[in-house]
């Protein structure tokens, strides 16, 4: 049979492409054909009209709304989370084949939604999807701004923050001039973080009419110093206000202007008033308290926070818990606190441990792993070095009760050591490739290597126990029985 598929995850970095590869490999093993469109950060060729027309069924493995869903009107569709394609691609194909045998739907595909939230989903699921949508749009701004600022410090030192505006003085012939330019471009990108977060949380909740109120609320959060937390609240407020406005019945003649004029106007007014008069100051107080608490962390408190963040980064390897820890670290970057830079370093180091540890374990003790796992291990070296925690997923899916506790232990060790060593990081991503931009880079490597060795050793020890038990069982079963 022939299928087409679309894969998409909130960050568009790893799960999107791992799901596509899993679907392609499973289709090849089944003797089927599949063409996959990856709606991720690197993009892909859109599915052709011919591929869609000839497909027996469509597979959507996505945690966000599928772009251009109306292209598949009339086709049998299987809808699933992106992890289902990674962990159980065969099951998705079975569902797709069953759907293809059913009569074609008489109605066109449902309208495209902004976030993958079903009517029957619980409040917690909806909230997580709204926040993840905001974070997914935030990450490109964080990556661009953070890397530019980190590179400017590497070239011009930390005093580059005091450089004159490049619009007034720019020396193209000096390294300091270019460092100042990169710092100011990166700072401009960082200025968008809170408004973008708020705007796209609102967008996920109530579609395009909520973008303007969300951005306005986020900008006000910056003005009143409510920071990242204020942006979260502003986005939720904007989405909630526009959703409430949409429930008001209006004459048919006015319906055309409601999404373009009335909802953005009234939403911006309501959110603006709430942020300036009601919510802004309390959220600013909370943000300042959080910043003070982070700056006061030392000794055991810092070690425990590093361990907790490490555990979260390894627990679901790119899932909601991992993203919560990452979002906490990214949000701290907006405060500029030294402890926030240490948290970012701890989170990145801890997130690199799972794939590196499994790459190491599958290299030094090959017999404990299958051929497919050894192949994944070779790829995991690069994934881990690039801070793509999802590289550990194939190992965890095959043996969760041995792999997950082991990598959590290793990541906790790395997170604690990174905080203890005081390593800092202004870039929110990049892995080993931004090592020159890391404060105390040698100690960062020490923390990373220690956690990787601990996690790899734990995996090997646990798998070795199972391997020996299997050998004893095999020996007993093959022993001849005396007459």
C-alpha positions as CSV (number, residue, x, y, z in Angstrom):
1,X,0.0,0.0,0.0
2,X,1.0,3.6,-0.4
3,X,0.9,6.2,2.4
4,X,1.8,9.8,2.9
5,X,2.7,11.2,6.3
6,X,3.4,14.5,8.1
7,X,5.6,14.6,11.3
8,X,5.9,17.7,13.6
9,X,7.0,18.3,17.2
10,X,6.9,21.5,19.3
11,X,10.5,22.4,18.8
12,X,10.8,21.0,15.3
13,X,14.4,19.7,16.0
14,X,14.6,16.0,16.8
15,X,11.3,14.2,17.2
16,X,10.1,15.5,13.8
17,X,12.9,13.8,11.9
18,X,13.2,10.7,14.1
19,X,9.5,10.0,13.5
20,X,9.9,10.4,9.8
21,X,12.9,8.0,9.7
22,X,11.0,5.4,11.8
23,X,8.0,5.6,9.4
24,X,10.2,5.2,6.4
25,X,12.1,2.2,7.8
26,X,8.9,0.5,8.9
27,X,7.3,1.0,5.5
28,X,10.3,-0.5,3.8
29,X,10.3,-3.5,6.2
30,X,6.6,-4.0,5.4
31,X,7.0,-3.7,1.7
32,X,4.9,-0.5,1.6
33,X,5.6,2.9,0.2
34,X,5.5,6.2,2.1
35,X,6.4,9.8,1.5
36,X,6.9,12.0,4.6
37,X,6.7,15.7,4.9
38,X,8.6,16.9,8.0
39,X,7.2,20.2,9.3
40,X,10.2,20.9,11.4
41,X,12.9,23.6,11.7
42,X,14.9,22.3,8.8
43,X,11.8,21.9,6.6
44,X,11.3,19.5,3.7
45,X,9.7,19.3,0.3
46,X,5.9,19.6,0.6
47,X,4.0,16.5,-0.5
48,X,3.1,16.7,-4.1
49,X,-0.6,16.6,-5.3
50,X,0.2,13.3,-7.1
51,X,1.6,11.6,-3.9
52,X,-1.5,12.7,-1.9
53,X,-3.9,11.6,-4.6
54,X,-2.4,8.1,-5.0
55,X,-2.0,7.5,-1.2
56,X,-4.3,4.9,0.4
57,X,-4.2,6.7,3.7
58,X,-2.6,9.6,5.6
59,X,-0.6,9.4,8.8
60,X,-0.3,12.6,11.0
61,X,2.4,12.0,13.7
62,X,2.3,15.5,15.2
63,X,2.1,17.3,18.5
64,X,1.2,20.6,16.8
65,X,-1.4,21.5,14.2
66,X,-0.6,20.1,10.8
67,X,-0.1,22.9,8.3
68,X,-2.2,22.6,5.1
69,X,-4.4,19.9,6.5
70,X,-7.1,20.8,3.9
71,X,-4.9,19.2,1.2
72,X,-6.0,15.8,2.6
73,X,-9.8,16.3,2.3
74,X,-11.5,13.0,1.6
75,X,-8.5,10.8,2.5
76,X,-8.5,8.3,5.5
77,X,-6.5,9.9,8.2
78,X,-4.7,8.4,11.2
79,X,-3.8,11.0,13.9
80,X,-1.3,10.3,16.6
81,X,1.4,12.0,18.8
82,X,4.8,12.2,17.2
83,X,6.3,9.7,19.7
84,X,3.9,7.1,18.5
85,X,5.7,7.1,15.2
86,X,9.1,6.6,17.0
87,X,8.0,4.0,19.4
88,X,5.2,2.1,17.5
89,X,5.4,2.9,13.8
90,X,4.1,-0.6,13.0
91,X,1.0,0.0,15.0
92,X,0.4,3.3,13.1
93,X,0.6,1.4,9.8
94,X,-1.9,-1.2,11.0
95,X,-4.3,1.7,11.9
96,X,-3.7,3.3,8.6
97,X,-4.4,0.1,6.7
98,X,-7.6,-0.4,8.7
99,X,-8.6,3.2,7.9
100,X,-7.9,2.7,4.2
101,X,-10.3,-0.3,4.1
102,X,-13.1,1.9,5.5
103,X,-15.4,3.9,3.1
104,X,-13.9,7.3,2.3
105,X,-15.3,10.1,4.5
106,X,-18.1,12.1,2.9
107,X,-17.1,15.4,4.6
108,X,-14.0,17.4,4.0
109,X,-11.2,17.5,6.5
110,X,-11.7,19.6,9.7
111,X,-10.4,23.2,9.6
112,X,-6.8,23.7,10.5
113,X,-6.3,24.3,14.2
114,X,-3.5,26.3,15.9
115,X,-2.6,23.7,18.5
116,X,-3.3,20.0,18.8
117,X,-6.0,20.2,21.5
118,X,-9.0,18.0,21.3
119,X,-12.4,18.9,22.8
120,X,-12.2,15.9,25.1
121,X,-8.6,16.7,26.4
122,X,-8.3,17.6,30.0
123,X,-7.3,21.0,31.3
124,X,-3.8,19.9,32.0
125,X,-3.3,18.6,28.5
126,X,-4.7,21.8,26.9
127,X,-2.5,24.0,29.1
128,X,0.6,22.0,28.2
129,X,-0.1,22.2,24.5
130,X,-0.7,25.9,24.6
131,X,2.5,26.5,26.5
132,X,4.5,24.2,24.2
133,X,3.2,26.1,21.2
134,X,4.4,29.4,22.7
135,X,7.8,27.8,23.5
136,X,8.1,26.3,20.0
137,X,7.8,29.8,18.4
138,X,10.1,31.3,21.1
139,X,13.1,28.9,20.5
140,X,14.3,30.4,17.2
141,X,14.5,33.9,18.9
142,X,16.3,32.4,21.9
143,X,18.8,30.5,19.7
144,X,19.5,33.4,17.4
145,X,19.8,36.0,20.2
146,X,21.6,33.8,22.7
147,X,24.2,32.6,20.2
148,X,24.9,36.1,19.0
149,X,25.2,37.5,22.5
150,X,27.5,34.6,23.5
151,X,29.6,35.1,20.4
152,X,29.9,38.8,21.1
153,X,31.2,38.1,24.6
154,X,33.7,35.7,23.2
155,X,35.0,38.3,20.7
156,X,34.8,41.5,22.7
157,X,34.6,40.4,26.4
158,X,31.8,41.2,28.8
159,X,32.5,45.0,28.7
160,X,31.0,44.9,25.2
161,X,27.6,45.7,26.9
162,X,28.9,49.2,27.4
163,X,29.8,49.8,23.8
164,X,28.1,52.8,22.1
165,X,25.2,52.1,19.8
166,X,26.3,51.0,16.4
167,X,24.0,53.5,14.8
168,X,26.2,56.2,16.3
169,X,29.6,54.6,16.0
170,X,30.5,51.4,14.1
171,X,34.1,50.5,13.4
172,X,34.0,47.8,10.6
173,X,37.7,47.4,10.8
174,X,37.9,46.2,14.4
175,X,36.8,43.0,16.1
176,X,35.3,45.1,18.9
177,X,33.1,46.8,16.4
178,X,31.7,43.6,15.1
179,X,31.3,42.2,18.6
180,X,29.3,45.3,19.6
181,X,27.2,44.8,16.4
182,X,26.5,41.2,17.2
183,X,25.6,42.0,20.8
184,X,23.1,44.6,19.8
185,X,21.5,42.4,17.2
186,X,21.3,39.6,19.7
187,X,19.8,41.9,22.3
188,X,17.2,43.1,19.8
189,X,16.2,39.4,19.3
190,X,16.1,38.9,23.0
191,X,13.7,41.8,23.4
192,X,11.1,39.8,21.5
193,X,11.2,36.8,23.8
194,X,8.4,37.6,26.2
195,X,6.1,39.2,23.6
196,X,6.6,36.2,21.2
197,X,5.9,33.7,24.0
198,X,2.7,35.5,25.0
199,X,1.5,36.1,21.5
200,X,1.8,32.5,20.4
201,X,0.3,31.1,23.6
202,X,-2.7,33.3,22.8
203,X,-2.5,32.2,19.2
204,X,-2.6,28.5,20.3
205,X,-5.7,29.2,22.4
206,X,-7.8,31.4,20.1
207,X,-6.2,31.6,16.7
208,X,-5.0,34.7,14.8
209,X,-7.4,37.2,16.5
210,X,-5.5,36.6,19.8
211,X,-2.0,37.3,18.4
212,X,-2.2,41.1,18.8
213,X,-3.6,41.0,22.4
214,X,-0.9,38.4,23.3
215,X,1.9,40.5,21.9
216,X,0.6,43.6,23.6
217,X,0.3,41.8,26.9
218,X,3.8,40.4,26.5
219,X,5.2,43.8,25.7
220,X,3.6,45.3,28.8
221,X,5.0,42.4,30.9
222,X,8.5,43.6,29.7
223,X,7.6,47.2,30.5
224,X,6.5,46.5,34.1
225,X,9.4,44.1,34.6
226,X,7.1,41.0,35.0
227,X,9.5,39.0,32.8
228,X,9.0,35.5,31.5
229,X,6.3,34.6,34.1
230,X,4.4,37.8,33.2
231,X,4.6,36.7,29.5
232,X,3.0,33.3,30.4
233,X,0.2,35.0,32.2
234,X,-0.3,37.6,29.5
235,X,-0.6,34.9,26.8
236,X,-3.1,32.9,28.8
237,X,-5.1,36.1,29.6
238,X,-5.1,37.1,25.9
239,X,-6.2,33.7,24.7
240,X,-8.9,33.5,27.4
241,X,-10.3,37.0,26.6
242,X,-10.5,36.3,22.9
243,X,-12.1,32.9,23.4
244,X,-14.7,34.7,25.6
245,X,-15.3,37.3,23.0
246,X,-15.8,34.7,20.3
247,X,-18.8,33.3,22.2
248,X,-20.7,36.5,21.9
249,X,-23.4,36.3,19.2
250,X,-23.2,39.2,16.7
251,X,-25.3,40.1,13.6
252,X,-24.2,38.3,10.4
253,X,-23.2,41.6,8.8
254,X,-20.5,42.2,11.5
255,X,-19.0,38.7,11.5
256,X,-16.4,39.6,8.8
257,X,-14.8,42.4,10.8
258,X,-14.8,40.6,14.2
259,X,-11.6,38.6,13.8
260,X,-9.7,41.4,12.0
261,X,-10.8,44.5,14.0
262,X,-13.1,43.8,17.0
263,X,-11.4,40.8,18.7
264,X,-7.8,42.3,18.5
265,X,-9.0,45.7,19.6
266,X,-11.2,44.7,22.6
267,X,-8.7,41.9,23.5
268,X,-5.8,44.4,23.5
269,X,-7.7,46.8,25.7
270,X,-8.8,44.2,28.2
271,X,-5.4,42.5,28.4
272,X,-3.6,45.9,28.5
273,X,-5.7,47.1,31.4
274,X,-5.3,43.8,33.3
275,X,-1.5,43.8,32.8
276,X,-0.9,47.4,33.7
277,X,-3.4,47.7,36.6
278,X,-4.0,44.3,38.1
279,X,-1.5,41.6,37.1
280,X,1.7,43.3,36.2
281,X,2.9,44.5,39.6
282,X,2.3,41.2,41.4
283,X,4.0,39.3,38.6
284,X,6.9,41.7,38.7
285,X,7.3,41.1,42.4
286,X,7.2,37.3,41.8
287,X,9.9,37.6,39.1
288,X,12.1,39.8,41.3
289,X,11.7,37.2,44.1
290,X,12.6,34.4,41.7
291,X,15.7,36.3,40.5
292,X,16.8,37.0,44.1
293,X,16.3,33.3,45.0
294,X,18.3,32.2,42.0
295,X,21.2,34.6,42.9
296,X,21.2,33.4,46.5
297,X,21.6,29.7,45.6
298,X,24.8,28.2,46.8
299,X,26.2,25.0,48.3
300,X,23.6,22.3,48.8
301,X,20.7,24.3,47.3
302,X,22.5,24.7,44.0
303,X,23.5,21.1,43.9
304,X,19.9,19.9,44.5
305,X,18.6,22.3,41.9
306,X,21.1,21.0,39.4
307,X,20.2,17.4,40.2
308,X,16.5,18.1,39.9
309,X,17.0,19.8,36.5
310,X,19.2,16.9,35.4
311,X,16.5,14.3,36.4
312,X,13.9,16.3,34.5
313,X,16.0,16.6,31.3
314,X,16.6,12.8,31.2
315,X,13.1,11.6,32.4
316,X,11.3,11.8,29.0
317,X,14.1,12.9,26.7
318,X,12.5,15.8,24.9
319,X,9.0,15.3,26.3
320,X,6.9,17.7,28.5
321,X,9.1,17.3,31.6
322,X,12.3,17.8,29.6
323,X,10.8,20.9,27.9
324,X,9.6,22.3,31.3
325,X,13.2,22.2,32.6
326,X,14.5,23.7,29.4
327,X,11.8,26.5,29.4
328,X,12.8,27.3,33.0
329,X,16.4,27.7,32.0
330,X,15.6,29.8,28.9
331,X,13.3,32.0,31.0
332,X,16.1,32.6,33.4
333,X,18.2,34.0,30.6
334,X,15.9,37.0,30.3
335,X,16.8,38.0,33.9
336,X,20.5,38.2,33.3
337,X,21.2,36.7,36.8
338,X,24.5,34.8,37.1
339,X,22.7,31.9,38.6
340,X,20.4,31.8,35.6
341,X,23.5,31.4,33.3
342,X,24.7,28.5,35.6
343,X,21.2,26.9,35.3
344,X,21.4,27.1,31.5
345,X,24.8,25.4,31.5
346,X,23.5,22.7,33.9
347,X,20.4,22.0,31.8
348,X,22.4,21.7,28.5
349,X,25.1,19.5,30.0
350,X,22.4,17.2,31.6
351,X,20.5,17.0,28.3
352,X,23.6,15.9,26.5
353,X,24.2,13.0,28.9
354,X,21.5,10.4,27.8
355,X,22.5,10.0,24.1
356,X,26.3,10.2,24.9
357,X,26.0,7.6,27.7
358,X,24.1,5.1,25.5
359,X,26.5,5.7,22.7
360,X,29.4,4.9,25.1
361,X,27.6,1.9,26.6
362,X,26.8,0.4,23.2
363,X,30.4,0.9,22.1
364,X,32.2,-0.6,25.0
365,X,29.8,-3.5,25.6
366,X,28.4,-4.3,22.2
367,X,27.1,-7.8,23.1
368,X,24.5,-6.2,25.5
369,X,22.8,-4.4,22.6
370,X,21.1,-5.4,19.4
371,X,22.5,-4.5,16.0
372,X,19.9,-1.8,15.6
373,X,20.8,-0.3,19.0
374,X,24.5,-0.3,18.1
375,X,23.6,1.5,14.9
376,X,21.6,4.0,16.9
377,X,24.6,4.3,19.3
378,X,26.8,5.5,16.5
379,X,24.4,8.3,15.6
380,X,23.9,9.1,19.3
381,X,27.4,10.4,19.6
382,X,26.6,13.3,17.3
383,X,23.1,13.8,18.7
384,X,24.4,14.0,22.2
385,X,27.2,16.4,21.3
386,X,24.6,18.6,19.6
387,X,22.4,18.6,22.8
388,X,19.6,16.6,21.2
389,X,18.4,14.5,24.1
390,X,16.0,12.6,21.9
391,X,18.9,10.5,20.6
392,X,18.4,8.2,23.6
393,X,14.7,7.4,22.8
394,X,15.3,4.2,20.8
395,X,17.3,2.7,23.7
396,X,14.7,3.8,26.3
397,X,11.8,2.5,24.2
398,X,13.5,-1.0,23.9
399,X,14.4,-1.3,27.6
400,X,12.8,1.5,29.7
401,X,13.3,0.1,33.1
402,X,17.0,-0.2,32.8
403,X,17.8,2.8,30.5
404,X,15.6,5.6,32.0
405,X,16.8,5.2,35.7
406,X,20.4,5.0,34.5
407,X,20.3,8.1,32.3
408,X,18.4,10.0,35.0
409,X,21.2,9.2,37.5
410,X,23.9,10.3,35.1
411,X,22.1,13.6,34.2
412,X,21.5,14.3,37.9
413,X,25.3,13.9,38.5
414,X,26.1,16.2,35.6
415,X,23.6,18.8,36.6
416,X,24.9,18.9,40.2
417,X,28.5,19.1,39.2
418,X,27.9,21.8,36.6
419,X,26.2,23.9,39.3
420,X,28.9,23.2,41.8
421,X,31.6,24.2,39.3
422,X,29.8,27.4,38.5
423,X,29.9,26.9,34.7
424,X,27.8,29.4,32.8
425,X,26.2,29.5,29.4
426,X,24.5,32.4,27.6
427,X,23.7,30.4,24.5
428,X,20.5,28.3,24.9
429,X,21.6,25.5,22.5
430,X,24.6,24.2,20.5
431,X,26.0,21.5,22.7
432,X,29.8,20.9,22.4
433,X,29.9,23.3,19.4
434,X,29.4,26.3,21.7
435,X,32.2,25.2,24.1
436,X,34.2,28.4,23.5
437,X,31.2,30.4,24.7
438,X,30.9,28.5,28.0
439,X,32.2,29.9,31.3
440,X,34.7,27.4,32.8
441,X,34.6,25.1,29.8
442,X,37.0,22.5,31.1
443,X,34.9,22.0,34.3
444,X,31.8,21.9,32.0
445,X,33.5,19.0,30.2
446,X,34.4,17.3,33.5
447,X,30.8,17.4,34.6
448,X,29.6,16.1,31.2
449,X,32.1,13.3,31.2
450,X,31.4,12.3,34.8
451,X,27.6,12.0,34.2
452,X,28.1,10.2,30.9
453,X,30.3,7.6,32.6
454,X,27.9,7.1,35.5
455,X,24.9,6.6,33.2
456,X,26.8,4.3,30.8
457,X,28.1,2.3,33.8
458,X,24.7,2.0,35.3
459,X,23.2,0.8,32.0
460,X,25.9,-1.7,31.5
461,X,25.6,-3.1,35.0
462,X,21.8,-3.5,34.8
463,X,21.9,-5.0,31.3
464,X,24.8,-7.3,32.3
465,X,22.6,-8.7,35.2
466,X,19.8,-9.5,32.7
467,X,22.3,-11.0,30.2
468,X,23.8,-13.3,32.8
469,X,20.4,-14.4,34.0
470,X,19.4,-15.2,30.5
471,X,22.6,-17.2,30.0
472,X,21.9,-19.2,33.2
473,X,18.3,-19.8,32.1
474,X,19.6,-21.0,28.7
475,X,22.1,-23.4,30.3
476,X,19.5,-24.9,32.6
477,X,17.0,-25.4,29.8
478,X,19.7,-27.1,27.6
479,X,21.0,-29.5,30.4
480,X,20.1,-33.1,29.6
481,X,17.5,-34.8,31.9
482,X,18.6,-38.0,33.5
483,X,16.4,-41.0,32.9
